[in-house]
Amino acid sequence: MSIKMRLILTNGIAMGAAISSRFWLNLQNSGWAAAVSFLVLFLMFTAITWWLRIYREKSQTDCLSFGQVMRFTIVVFVIGAIVSSLFKYYYFSQMKPFYFQALLEESAQMMREMDYSEEMIFQSKNLMTPEVYAFGSFLVNSILGVLMGLVTWPMIRNEQKMRKLQ
């Protein structure tokens, strides 16, 4: 396995751990957990830019193209999404299955308050499983990789322009 691929895989696993930790922190009902979750989100953004710099060095190039930045970021987030989705599935199916059921009941109660029919509530409860939740999480986190690449690209481009001027 090439050094670049090892870097992407390692960073993806680290991203998955960060996404999973934010998931777990968001389940806690405390101010400290919310603060730490925000800090982890900030560190995820910082880590991507730092990893892109390392990736550029390993690629032995002075400049990364838009496509390279997007590809790197998306692949790291897809690997992270796989890791975090597996964690979420395991958490809701093995570690805390009763908690998942409690969340479904809470959602059903909110739907009742919004005057949804019992048939719709029943169908939504039957459709929502730990597997479906994990898959939805995978999709959301993969899309987050696209957004992170779009946000990171201008910073990397400007940094590369500054390096050329020096």
Backbone as CSV, one residue per row, in Angstrom:
resi,resn,N_x,N_y,N_z,CA_x,CA_y,CA_z,C_x,C_y,C_z
1,MET,0.853,-1.184,0.000,0.000,0.000,0.000,0.891,1.236,0.000
2,SER,0.548,2.189,-0.839,1.357,3.395,-0.955,1.233,4.268,0.299
3,ILE,2.184,5.139,0.451,2.182,6.045,1.602,0.949,6.937,1.576
4,LYS,0.583,7.412,0.372,-0.593,8.287,0.252,-1.869,7.539,0.644
5,MET,-1.993,6.291,0.201,-3.194,5.517,0.539,-3.255,5.219,2.042
6,ARG,-2.101,4.915,2.629,-2.048,4.681,4.078,-2.458,5.937,4.836
7,LEU,-2.004,7.079,4.350,-2.358,8.356,4.956,-3.867,8.586,4.881
8,ILE,-4.452,8.342,3.722,-5.895,8.530,3.552,-6.666,7.580,4.459
9,LEU,-6.260,6.322,4.504,-6.956,5.336,5.340,-6.851,5.686,6.819
10,THR,-5.660,6.029,7.254,-5.462,6.407,8.656,-6.285,7.642,9.014
11,ASN,-6.252,8.646,8.144,-7.024,9.861,8.393,-8.517,9.578,8.376
12,GLY,-8.961,8.690,7.494,-10.374,8.326,7.448,-10.831,7.645,8.730
13,ILE,-9.996,6.757,9.245,-10.335,6.087,10.505,-10.382,7.104,11.646
14,ALA,-9.428,8.027,11.660,-9.435,9.081,12.685,-10.686,9.953,12.558
15,MET,-11.080,10.249,11.309,-12.287,11.045,11.087,-13.511,10.273,11.584
16,GLY,-13.531,8.979,11.341,-14.630,8.148,11.833,-14.714,8.170,13.350
17,ALA,-13.561,8.139,14.012,-13.548,8.221,15.478,-14.074,9.583,15.944
18,ALA,-13.711,10.636,15.221,-14.191,11.976,15.586,-15.699,12.086,15.388
19,ILE,-16.202,11.577,14.268,-17.638,11.624,14.013,-18.387,10.795,15.061
20,SER,-17.848,9.630,15.380,-18.472,8.770,16.390,-18.478,9.432,17.767
21,SER,-17.390,10.105,18.094,-17.341,10.772,19.397,-18.360,11.913,19.466
22,ARG,-18.541,12.625,18.361,-19.554,13.688,18.340,-20.954,13.092,18.506
23,PHE,-21.202,11.955,17.878,-22.484,11.272,18.031,-22.723,10.942,19.499
24,TRP,-21.729,10.326,20.126,-21.874,9.941,21.528,-22.026,11.166,22.421
25,LEU,-21.241,12.205,22.163,-21.339,13.420,22.968,-22.710,14.080,22.820
26,ASN,-23.281,14.050,21.616,-24.591,14.659,21.396,-25.713,13.900,22.087
27,LEU,-25.472,12.648,22.457,-26.474,11.897,23.211,-26.480,12.275,24.692
28,GLN,-25.401,12.882,25.135,-25.307,13.301,26.534,-26.097,14.603,26.699
29,ASN,-26.730,14.747,27.801,-27.509,15.968,28.038,-26.776,16.865,29.026
30,SER,-25.678,17.421,28.546,-24.927,18.315,29.430,-24.223,19.386,28.615
31,GLY,-23.917,20.456,29.291,-23.229,21.565,28.637,-21.808,21.221,28.246
32,TRP,-21.125,20.461,29.098,-19.739,20.105,28.779,-19.675,19.254,27.518
33,ALA,-20.636,18.359,27.341,-20.640,17.500,26.151,-20.853,18.333,24.890
34,ALA,-21.724,19.320,24.968,-21.960,20.189,23.813,-20.703,20.989,23.480
35,ALA,-20.018,21.459,24.501,-18.786,22.220,24.273,-17.696,21.337,23.665
36,VAL,-17.548,20.131,24.182,-16.538,19.218,23.647,-16.900,18.809,22.216
37,SER,-18.182,18.606,21.937,-18.632,18.257,20.600,-18.282,19.372,19.608
38,PHE,-18.492,20.611,20.007,-18.129,21.740,19.149,-16.617,21.782,18.936
39,LEU,-15.863,21.510,19.976,-14.401,21.484,19.869,-13.957,20.391,18.895
40,VAL,-14.580,19.222,18.974,-14.251,18.132,18.050,-14.574,18.540,16.611
41,LEU,-15.706,19.221,16.413,-16.068,19.698,15.073,-15.002,20.659,14.543
42,PHE,-14.558,21.577,15.366,-13.498,22.507,14.982,-12.210,21.753,14.653
43,LEU,-11.878,20.749,15.461,-10.666,19.967,15.222,-10.764,19.143,13.939
44,MET,-11.985,18.697,13.590,-12.175,17.971,12.327,-11.820,18.875,11.149
45,PHE,-12.288,20.108,11.194,-12.006,21.070,10.136,-10.513,21.370,10.072
46,THR,-9.909,21.569,11.223,-8.474,21.846,11.293,-7.664,20.652,10.804
47,ALA,-8.095,19.456,11.189,-7.372,18.248,10.805,-7.362,18.066,9.287
48,ILE,-8.485,18.330,8.638,-8.539,18.166,7.182,-7.507,19.060,6.499
49,THR,-7.413,20.311,6.916,-6.436,21.209,6.285,-5.009,20.745,6.577
50,TRP,-4.762,20.297,7.786,-3.437,19.801,8.159,-3.110,18.543,7.364
51,TRP,-4.064,17.620,7.257,-3.847,16.383,6.499,-3.626,16.670,5.015
52,LEU,-4.311,17.686,4.497,-4.094,18.048,3.091,-2.667,18.555,2.868
53,ARG,-2.132,19.282,3.828,-0.742,19.740,3.713,0.211,18.550,3.706
54,ILE,-0.032,17.591,4.586,0.801,16.387,4.632,0.658,15.604,3.328
55,TYR,-0.563,15.507,2.841,-0.827,14.802,1.583,-0.086,15.464,0.424
56,ARG,-0.068,16.792,0.413,0.651,17.527,-0.635,2.148,17.197,-0.565
57,GLU,2.701,17.139,0.660,4.115,16.796,0.807,4.397,15.371,0.329
58,LYS,3.519,14.448,0.697,3.697,13.045,0.294,3.530,12.872,-1.207
59,SER,2.729,13.745,-1.820,2.534,13.698,-3.277,3.706,14.309,-4.020
60,GLN,4.613,14.922,-3.279,5.796,15.570,-3.826,5.427,16.577,-4.912
61,THR,4.478,17.429,-4.568,4.047,18.480,-5.477,3.901,19.771,-4.682
62,ASP,4.013,20.876,-5.395,3.853,22.171,-4.736,2.393,22.574,-4.631
63,CYS,1.585,22.052,-5.551,0.185,22.468,-5.608,-0.733,21.263,-5.761
64,LEU,-1.829,21.303,-5.019,-2.910,20.340,-5.198,-3.991,21.011,-6.026
65,SER,-4.571,20.263,-6.927,-5.669,20.798,-7.728,-6.970,20.713,-6.936
66,PHE,-7.975,21.402,-7.439,-9.308,21.329,-6.844,-9.773,19.873,-6.759
67,GLY,-9.570,19.121,-7.836,-9.977,17.717,-7.867,-9.253,16.869,-6.833
68,GLN,-7.963,17.125,-6.642,-7.201,16.372,-5.642,-7.690,16.677,-4.230
69,VAL,-7.966,17.944,-3.964,-8.470,18.324,-2.640,-9.833,17.687,-2.397
70,MET,-10.706,17.769,-3.390,-12.042,17.189,-3.237,-11.963,15.671,-3.085
71,ARG,-11.171,15.017,-3.897,-11.052,13.561,-3.838,-10.528,13.124,-2.471
72,PHE,-9.462,13.787,-1.989,-8.896,13.455,-0.686,-9.948,13.619,0.410
73,THR,-10.596,14.772,0.421,-11.563,15.069,1.487,-12.745,14.113,1.439
74,ILE,-13.258,13.853,0.258,-14.413,12.962,0.143,-14.047,11.545,0.575
75,VAL,-12.896,11.048,0.132,-12.508,9.684,0.506,-12.289,9.578,2.011
76,VAL,-11.639,10.569,2.610,-11.440,10.555,4.063,-12.802,10.529,4.775
77,PHE,-13.735,11.343,4.306,-15.044,11.376,4.949,-15.860,10.112,4.679
78,VAL,-15.719,9.514,3.514,-16.444,8.259,3.254,-15.920,7.158,4.175
79,ILE,-14.607,7.072,4.331,-14.047,6.094,5.267,-14.523,6.406,6.676
80,GLY,-14.489,7.685,7.052,-14.994,8.087,8.369,-16.470,7.776,8.540
81,ALA,-17.249,7.962,7.473,-18.682,7.678,7.525,-18.928,6.189,7.717
82,ILE,-18.124,5.353,7.077,-18.261,3.907,7.264,-17.970,3.532,8.715
83,VAL,-16.859,4.045,9.242,-16.475,3.741,10.629,-17.558,4.215,11.603
84,SER,-18.009,5.448,11.437,-18.995,5.989,12.385,-20.355,5.308,12.226
85,SER,-20.719,4.926,11.009,-21.989,4.225,10.806,-21.962,2.850,11.462
86,LEU,-20.832,2.173,11.370,-20.705,0.886,12.057,-20.820,1.068,13.564
87,PHE,-20.207,2.129,14.084,-20.315,2.406,15.519,-21.761,2.689,15.910
88,LYS,-22.442,3.510,15.135,-23.832,3.855,15.450,-24.742,2.642,15.378
89,TYR,-24.524,1.816,14.372,-25.310,0.591,14.277,-25.070,-0.284,15.502
90,TYR,-23.821,-0.493,15.860,-23.486,-1.314,17.023,-24.061,-0.705,18.304
91,TYR,-23.953,0.602,18.424,-24.451,1.283,19.623,-25.951,1.046,19.793
92,PHE,-26.725,1.262,18.734,-28.179,1.144,18.834,-28.688,-0.291,18.769
93,SER,-27.932,-1.197,18.170,-28.425,-2.575,18.075,-27.901,-3.471,19.189
94,GLN,-26.711,-3.180,19.710,-26.118,-4.056,20.713,-25.937,-3.390,22.082
95,MET,-25.392,-2.192,22.093,-25.082,-1.551,23.361,-26.322,-0.975,24.043
96,LYS,-27.144,-0.228,23.291,-28.301,0.471,23.867,-29.553,0.291,23.005
97,PRO,-30.009,-0.943,22.776,-31.202,-1.110,21.925,-32.450,-0.491,22.545
98,PHE,-32.524,-0.481,23.873,-33.693,0.111,24.520,-33.702,1.626,24.375
99,TYR,-32.529,2.215,24.291,-32.429,3.653,24.085,-32.964,4.023,22.697
100,PHE,-32.647,3.201,21.710,-33.162,3.441,20.357,-34.682,3.372,20.359
101,GLN,-35.236,2.390,21.048,-36.688,2.271,21.134,-37.296,3.477,21.845
102,ALA,-36.614,3.971,22.869,-37.097,5.159,23.583,-37.097,6.379,22.659
103,LEU,-36.073,6.487,21.822,-36.034,7.587,20.858,-37.171,7.476,19.847
104,LEU,-37.475,6.247,19.422,-38.592,6.045,18.502,-39.911,6.439,19.153
105,GLU,-40.080,6.088,20.405,-41.307,6.454,21.117,-41.417,7.972,21.286
106,GLU,-40.305,8.608,21.553,-40.286,10.064,21.679,-40.661,10.721,20.348
107,SER,-40.130,10.187,19.262,-40.474,10.697,17.928,-41.950,10.475,17.633
108,ALA,-42.467,9.309,18.014,-43.884,9.006,17.791,-44.766,9.984,18.566
109,GLN,-44.352,10.302,19.778,-45.129,11.252,20.583,-45.143,12.636,19.927
110,MET,-44.005,13.059,19.393,-43.958,14.348,18.698,-44.852,14.318,17.456
111,MET,-44.869,13.189,16.772,-45.719,13.058,15.586,-47.199,13.119,15.978
112,ARG,-47.540,12.529,17.116,-48.922,12.596,17.598,-49.319,14.038,17.903
113,GLU,-48.401,14.770,18.510,-48.668,16.171,18.837,-48.842,17.025,17.582
114,MET,-48.255,16.577,16.468,-48.392,17.302,15.201,-49.538,16.726,14.363
115,ASP,-50.366,15.913,15.001,-51.574,15.340,14.392,-51.308,14.403,13.216
116,TYR,-50.236,13.643,13.283,-50.016,12.598,12.297,-50.951,11.431,12.632
117,SER,-51.360,10.695,11.619,-52.242,9.548,11.858,-51.446,8.424,12.511
118,GLU,-52.157,7.570,13.239,-51.498,6.436,13.894,-50.878,5.498,12.862
119,GLU,-51.488,5.405,11.698,-50.938,4.566,10.633,-49.583,5.095,10.174
120,MET,-49.446,6.407,10.007,-48.165,7.000,9.603,-47.112,6.806,10.692
121,ILE,-47.535,6.957,11.926,-46.608,6.773,13.048,-46.127,5.330,13.085
122,PHE,-47.060,4.394,12.920,-46.725,2.971,12.927,-45.743,2.653,11.793
123,GLN,-46.009,3.165,10.606,-45.128,2.905,9.471,-43.737,3.500,9.675
124,SER,-43.686,4.698,10.205,-42.375,5.330,10.418,-41.576,4.576,11.480
125,LYS,-42.251,4.086,12.518,-41.547,3.313,13.552,-41.033,1.991,12.990
126,ASN,-41.788,1.382,12.085,-41.344,0.121,11.494,-40.211,0.321,10.501
127,LEU,-40.180,1.475,9.853,-39.117,1.745,8.885,-37.802,2.134,9.550
128,MET,-37.889,2.764,10.701,-36.672,3.237,11.360,-36.066,2.110,12.199
129,THR,-34.931,1.630,11.725,-34.176,0.589,12.417,-32.757,1.091,12.620
130,PRO,-31.975,0.430,13.448,-30.570,0.835,13.567,-29.831,0.798,12.228
131,GLU,-30.198,-0.140,11.369,-29.555,-0.234,10.055,-29.874,0.993,9.208
132,VAL,-31.141,1.372,9.194,-31.568,2.536,8.408,-30.921,3.801,8.963
133,TYR,-30.885,3.917,10.286,-30.252,5.078,10.915,-28.771,5.148,10.531
134,ALA,-28.083,4.012,10.588,-26.659,3.987,10.250,-26.439,4.347,8.781
135,PHE,-27.296,3.846,7.892,-27.157,4.160,6.477,-27.399,5.650,6.223
136,GLY,-28.417,6.207,6.860,-28.675,7.644,6.728,-27.498,8.463,7.234
137,SER,-26.917,8.017,8.316,-25.746,8.689,8.865,-24.582,8.618,7.885
138,PHE,-24.416,7.472,7.235,-23.364,7.315,6.230,-23.546,8.339,5.112
139,LEU,-24.772,8.471,4.624,-25.044,9.421,3.536,-24.753,10.859,3.963
140,VAL,-25.221,11.224,5.141,-25.030,12.593,5.635,-23.545,12.900,5.804
141,ASN,-22.803,11.981,6.399,-21.383,12.236,6.626,-20.590,12.228,5.327
142,SER,-21.017,11.459,4.346,-20.358,11.491,3.038,-20.583,12.838,2.363
143,ILE,-21.799,13.346,2.452,-22.098,14.669,1.889,-21.312,15.747,2.629
144,LEU,-21.134,15.558,3.926,-20.327,16.501,4.702,-18.904,16.566,4.152
145,GLY,-18.398,15.448,3.634,-17.070,15.444,3.015,-17.007,16.346,1.799
146,VAL,-18.073,16.343,0.996,-18.132,17.232,-0.168,-18.116,18.690,0.295
147,LEU,-18.951,18.989,1.284,-19.008,20.361,1.797,-17.681,20.780,2.413
148,MET,-17.040,19.880,3.133,-15.754,20.201,3.749,-14.700,20.456,2.678
149,GLY,-14.743,19.701,1.591,-13.811,19.940,0.492,-14.024,21.295,-0.149
150,LEU,-15.299,21.657,-0.329,-15.604,22.966,-0.925,-15.168,24.116,-0.025
151,VAL,-15.266,23.944,1.268,-14.858,24.985,2.213,-13.334,25.039,2.329
152,THR,-12.698,23.885,2.271,-11.252,23.815,2.460,-10.475,24.281,1.229
153,TRP,-11.020,24.044,0.047,-10.314,24.360,-1.193,-9.819,25.806,-1.260
154,PRO,-10.644,26.824,-0.974,-10.125,28.200,-1.077,-8.940,28.467,-0.143
155,MET,-8.952,27.879,1.034,-7.834,28.070,1.961,-6.564,27.418,1.426
156,ILE,-6.696,26.203,0.909,-5.532,25.501,0.354,-5.006,26.260,-0.869
157,ARG,-5.914,26.720,-1.728,-5.510,27.459,-2.928,-4.754,28.727,-2.538
158,ASN,-5.290,29.489,-1.578,-4.620,30.727,-1.147,-3.274,30.435,-0.516
159,GLU,-3.204,29.377,0.270,-1.938,28.980,0.889,-0.903,28.636,-0.190
160,GLN,-1.336,27.926,-1.221,-0.431,27.560,-2.305,0.033,28.799,-3.070
161,LYS,-0.850,29.769,-3.277,-0.462,31.018,-3.944,0.572,31.757,-3.118
162,MET,0.386,31.796,-1.805,1.334,32.475,-0.923,2.692,31.789,-0.954
163,ARG,2.697,30.476,-1.026,3.960,29.716,-1.072,4.725,30.020,-2.364
164,LYS,3.999,30.206,-3.452,4.653,30.531,-4.733,5.277,31.916,-4.699
165,LEU,4.679,32.845,-3.968,5.195,34.215,-3.883,6.454,34.299,-3.028
166,GLN,6.657,33.347,-2.171,7.812,33.409,-1.266,9.080,32.978,-1.920
